[in-house]
Amino acid sequence: MTIPVIIDCDPGIDDVMALTLAFAHPELDIKLITTEPGNQTQEKTIYNALAFTSYMKKNIEVAKGLDKPFFRKLEIADEVHGENGLGDVQFPEPTLQLSNRTAVEAMKETLLLSDEQIILIATGPLTNVGALLLAHPEVKSKIKYISYMGGAAVGGNMSPTAEFNVYVDPHAADIVFRSGVPIVMSGLDVTHKAYVTIEELDEIEAIGTEFALKVATMLRFYIHTAKQTAFHTPNFEGQIRLHDLCAVSYVLTPELFSGDDCHVAVELEGRLTSGTTVVDYSQRTGLPHNVKVLHTVHREKFLEQFLNAVKIMGQQIG
């Protein structure tokens, strides 16, 4: 029994780790990959999605999404992900061609033509998903749920309260969170617990395949640059947080995670808090729950799952 999914991403080092996990599991039927800017510009995230999917020998449609947030000037995380978005790693020229459908068109048609509900896995800003739900609300019933890496209940990485993906396009996130579509939020509360240590990077390198070495190289770059930027969090020395991987891991193994059903709203206007996901843990608003907010993960099993994915894909691509 396969699980049909659409992956909306902004590759990005941690997006590539998430795609690795998805590609390694044949029980995920990946119908479509869509891109947007975030970790890098749209031009570079498209290239990375095409190049990485080609390198992994996967024949999956890749469609280009919107080029910028709804109302805000685009901010990218090039200081963390590097000039090409993948640190010091460059994948070969892609053999896949970019789809002639836009991301919104491709998502709409894929959803409406499906005989079963599809899970949307979103690991970047929610620009494409917000545009889809705004323009085509008829697709809502075809979405089983959205597994989203973004937001935070406590503490941000772009401001004291706002996480990067929501901060980049809070207006799109607001549309998604108010859409009525079920959401599972892998925010910083859980992704800060989903990490690899420097010592565990040695285990990845010891796998010995070309791909494993590329993964370790990307992650070493990631931890170095994160320490030099606003994304650095005290008390996390020697840890590489695999943020986006959580959104895929939850779809495959929800039993590794725990969380609470809450009402979550997105702050749009706050001078100091724009882009904050306001999680009503204490039910002060009286509003219905719209999000499952994850806060813990079984890290050892999560790490084992990731290492196995790196081994599997390294063997498959030769």
N, C-alpha and C positions, 0 to 999 in steps of 0.2 A: 504494500500500500504506500503510494507516494504522497508527498505533501506539496501541492502546487504553491509556488511563491513567485513574487516579483521583488527584485532587489533594486532599491533606489539609493545611490551612493555618490560620494565625491572623492574618489581615490587619489591620494591619501594612503599613508602607511597602514593605519589600522583598518581601513576599508579593505586593503589587499589581504590582511590577515582574516577578516570576516569572509571574504570571497573564497579564500583557501579552505576554510571550514565548510562552506556551502558546497564547493566543488568536490570535496572529498567524500560527501555523503550522497550516494545515489538515491536515497529516499526523498531527497529534496528535488522536486521537478521545477527547475528554474525556467520559468516561461519567458523572462525578459529581464534585462539589466538597463537601468536608466541612470543618467548622470546629471550632475549639476555642479556649479562652483561652490567652494567652501574651503577645503584643505588647500586647494590651488584654484587657478582660473579654470573656466569651463574648457578651454582649448586643451589644457593639460590633463584635466580629469577624464575627458573623453579619450585622449590618447592612452592614458594609463589603463582605463577600462578595456579598450580594444586590445592593447598590447598584452596585458596580463591574461585576459581571457584566451587570446590566441596562444600564448606561451603555455597555458595549461591545457591546450588542445580541446577546448570546449567550443562547440558551435552554438552560441546563444546570441540572440538579437541584442544589440546595444543601441539604445536610442538617446539622442541628445535632448536634454531638458532646457528649462529657462536659463538665460544667461546671467540673471541678477535677481536679487530679492525683490519682493513686491514694491516696497516703498523706500528702502534704505540703500545707501551706498554699500556696495559689496566690500566686505572685509574677508581676507583670506589668511590662512595659517601657514604661509610659506616659510616663516621663521622656524616652524616646528618640523614641517614635512620636506623642506628643501626646495631647491630651484625647480626640480621636475616633479615634486610631490612624493617621490619615493626615495628620498635620501640619496645615498651614494650608489643606488642600484638603477640600472637602465635595462629594461627588457627589450628584446629584438623588435624590429618593425612589425606591426600587426598584420596578420593575414586576413582578419575579419574586416569587413566594410561596415561603416556606420549605417544604421537603418535609414531608410528614406521616410520613415514616420517620425514625428516628434515624440518625445517621451509621453506627453499627455495623451496624444492620439493612440499611441501604442498601448499604454496602460488601460485606457478606456475600452479599446477594442478587445484586448486580451481578457479583461474582466467580463465584459458583456457576452463574449462568445464562449466563456467557460461553463461547463456543465456543473461545476462545483465551486464552492467558495475558495478564494485565493488569499493567502497571507501576504501582506505587504511588509517587507523588511526594509526599514529606512535607517541609513547610517550617516546621513548628512543633514543639512538644513532641509526643512520640509517644503521648500518652494514648489517642487513638482507635485507633491501629494496635495498640497493646499490648492494649487491651480486645478488639479483634477477634480477635487471634491467641490470646488466652487463652480466650475464650468459644467460638470456632469454629475450632479447629485444622484442620478439614477444608478450609479455604480456602487453606491454604499452597501446595498444588500448583498453584493457579490464579494465583499471583503470580509473575510472571517475575523481578522483583527490586524492591527498594525503593530509590529514589533519594532519599537523605536529606540535608537540610542540617542538620547538627548535629555536635557533638563537636569534638574537637581532639586531635591527637597531641602538640603542644607549645604550651602556653600557653592560658589561657582568657580569657573576658571577664566572667564572674561571680565568679570566684576566680582565683588564679594558674594553676589547672589545668582549670577547668570552664567549658564553653561554655553559653550561656543555655538553648537548647532542651532539652539533656539535663539541665541543672541543675534546670529547672522540674519535671520528672517523671522522675527517674532510674529509678524502679521500672518504669515503662512501657517506658523505653528498654532496661532490662535484659531484659525479656521479649522484646522485638523482637530484640535482638542475640543472644539465646540460642535463637531460634525455629528456626533452620536455613534460613530464607528468605534468599536472597542479598541483600546490602546493598552499595550504593555510597555511601560517606560523603563528602559535600562539607563537611568541617570547616573550622575557621578557617585551617588550613594552606594551603588553596587559596583560600578566599573572601577572605582578606586580599590576594590577588593579583588578584582579580576586581573591579577598582575603576574608578570614573569620576573624573576630576579636575575641579576647579572650571572650568578652561578648556573641558573637554569638555561641561560643562553648558551653556555658551554655544552649542555646536553643537546641542544638543537644543532649546534655545529658538529657535534660528534655523530649525528646521523650520517653525515658525509656526502650527501647528494649535492649537486649544484644548487638545487632549489633550497635546501636547508641552509646552505651558506648564504644565499641571497636573503632569506628570511632573517637570519642572525645579523647580517650587515644592516638591513633596514632598521631592525629593532635597536641596535647599538647606536645608530644615528639618532633615532627617535628619543632615546633616553638622554643623550648628550644635549640635543637642542632644547628639549623640554626643560632641562635644568637652567637654561640660559634665558628663558622667556617667562611671560606672565602665566604660562601653563604649569610652571613649577609649583608644587605644593610641599610645604615643609613636612618633614617626617616620612617622606616617601623616597629617600635616597636609595639608589640601587634597585628600584622597581620600575618596570615598564608596564603601564596599564593598557590592557588590550580592550579599550572601550567598545569599539564597534563589534568585536567578536561576540559580545554578550547578546546582541540582538539576534544573531544567528543561532547561538548556543541555546537560547531559550526556546526557539522553535523546535530544535532537535530534542532537547532534554530539559523541559520545564521543571522537572523534579530537582534539578541542581540549584534552583533559585527559590527564594521566598520573598514575599512582599505583601502589601496591603492595598485594598481597594479604597480609593480616595477620590474626592473631587479635586481636579487640577485646572487652574486657569493660568493664562499667560499675561504677564504685565507688559503693556504697550507704551505707557506714557511716563512712567516713573523716571525722574531725573537721574536717580542713582540705581534704579532697579529694572530698567527696560530689558526685556528678554528673560526675566525671572519666571520660572514655573512655580506658582504659588500652590503648594500642596496642603490641603485642608485635612491634616491628620486628626485634628480634634473635632471635626465636623461642626465648626462654628458657623459656617455659611448655611447649613441645612440643605445644600444643593446635592443632587444625586451623584453617586460615584460615576466617573467617566474614564478612569485610568487605574490600571494595576501598577503600583509604584514598587519596583523591586529594590530591595535593600541588602540582601545577603546572597552569597553564592558559595557553593562547595568548591573552594579554589583548587584543591588537589585533583578532583575529578575534572574540573574545567581545564586545568593545565594538561592533564593526561589526554583529554579530548583534542586539544590543540596540537600537542606533540604527535599524536597518531595521524592527524590530518596532514601535517607536514611530511611525515614518513610516507603516507599513502600517495600524496601528490608527487613527491620526489621520485617514487618508484614508477608512477604512471607516465610521467613525462620523459623518463630515462635520463 
